[in-house]
Amino acid sequence: MTVIRFETFEMDINSRRLLDGGKPVRIGARAFDLLRYLALNAGRILSKAELLEAVWPKATVDEIAIRVHLVELRRILRTKPDGPWIRAVPGRGYLFLKPVEMGRLAKPGPVDAGLPYVSAEIFGRSTFIESSIEVLEVHRLQSIIGTGGIGKTSVAVEIGNHFRAIGRPVLFLDLSTLTADSQLVSYLAIRLD
């Protein structure tokens, strides 16, 4: 499994998990994507336009989305006394300051459904979650679609955790990472293998 390491953190790119000292860290899907792109480009100033294109390739998103997710990242990364992890460069963009190392997971964790960790409680979605659980008792597949930022990933993870807790297999497919329709078949082949 490919990982990005910086200080005590490991980002498992394949299962989309962030670990701190080997322990899972709750992180939203877009915050994960933003951190991954920043870390992969450590030491290089990334413009807001480049970050928006990399993290939200098919969506029209305001620059405030970057700032919102940076707040989450700064909380997760626990800015240390030796300075910040991510620096805003006025008029130019953002810079990931820590040294980064690419590699493989030091110690593979238990195999799970690859569910991302969500960083917030879910409010106002219990009826949808309950009805989705009922649908998935009968059908094997459900798609959750909607505009960005309304909690689709959080709801999907909550539903997945329900089924995992009762011993049912769960597979989370994040299609938002695909940049072209032609990538769908190979993505499914890899994830369903």
CORTATA-V81860 format. One record per backbone hydrogen bond with DSSP energy under -0.5 kcal/mol. NH is the residue of the N-H (numbers start at 1). CO is the residue of the C=O. E is the energy in kcal/mol with one decimal. If there is no record, write none. Layout:
NH&CO&E / NH&CO&E
This chain:
3&103&-2.6 / 4&11&-1.7 / 5&101&-3.5 / 6&9&-1.9 / 9&6&-2.5 / 10&19&-2.4 / 11&4&-2.7 / 12&10&-0.7 / 12&17&-3.1 / 13&2&-2.0 / 13&11&-1.0 / 14&2&-0.6 / 16&12&-0.9 / 17&12&-1.6 / 18&25&-0.6 / 19&10&-3.2 / 20&23&-2.8 / 21&8&-3.0 / 23&20&-1.4 / 25&18&-2.7 / 27&117&-1.0 / 32&28&-2.4 / 33&29&-2.2 / 34&30&-2.6 / 35&31&-2.7 / 36&32&-2.8 / 37&33&-2.3 / 38&34&-2.6 / 39&35&-3.0 / 40&36&-2.5 / 41&37&-1.0 / 42&39&-1.6 / 43&96&-2.2 / 44&41&-1.9 / 46&94&-3.2 / 47&45&-0.5 / 51&47&-2.2 / 52&48&-2.7 / 53&49&-2.2 / 54&50&-2.2 / 55&51&-2.6 / 56&52&-2.3 / 59&56&-1.0 / 61&59&-0.8 / 65&62&-1.9 / 66&63&-1.1 / 67&63&-1.1 / 68&64&-2.6 / 69&65&-2.1 / 70&66&-2.2 / 71&67&-1.9 / 72&68&-1.4 / 73&69&-2.4 / 74&70&-2.9 / 75&71&-1.8 / 76&72&-2.4 / 77&73&-3.1 / 78&74&-0.6 / 78&75&-0.6 / 79&74&-0.9 / 80&83&-0.8 / 83&80&-1.8 / 87&95&-2.8 / 89&93&-3.4 / 90&88&-0.7 / 92&89&-2.6 / 93&89&-2.3 / 94&46&-2.5 / 95&87&-2.3 / 97&85&-3.4 / 97&95&-0.6 / 98&85&-0.6 / 101&5&-2.5 / 103&3&-2.2 / 105&1&-0.9 / 118&116&-0.5 / 123&121&-0.5 / 129&125&-2.6 / 130&126&-2.7 / 131&127&-2.4 / 132&128&-2.4 / 133&129&-2.2 / 134&130&-1.9 / 135&131&-2.2 / 136&132&-2.6 / 137&133&-0.8 / 137&134&-0.6 / 138&134&-0.6 / 138&135&-1.2 / 139&135&-2.8 / 145&143&-0.6 / 150&147&-1.0 / 155&151&-2.3 / 156&152&-2.6 / 157&153&-2.6 / 158&154&-2.1 / 159&155&-2.4 / 160&156&-2.7 / 161&157&-2.8 / 162&158&-1.7 / 163&159&-1.9 / 164&160&-2.6 / 165&161&-2.1 / 166&162&-1.0 / 167&164&-1.6 / 168&163&-2.8 / 172&113&-1.2 / 173&171&-0.6 / 174&172&-0.6 / 175&173&-1.1 / 177&174&-1.1 / 178&175&-1.5 / 183&180&-1.9 / 184&181&-1.7 / 187&183&-2.3 / 188&184&-2.7 / 189&185&-2.4 / 190&186&-2.2 / 191&187&-2.5 / 192&188&-2.7 / 193&189&-0.6 / 193&190&-0.6
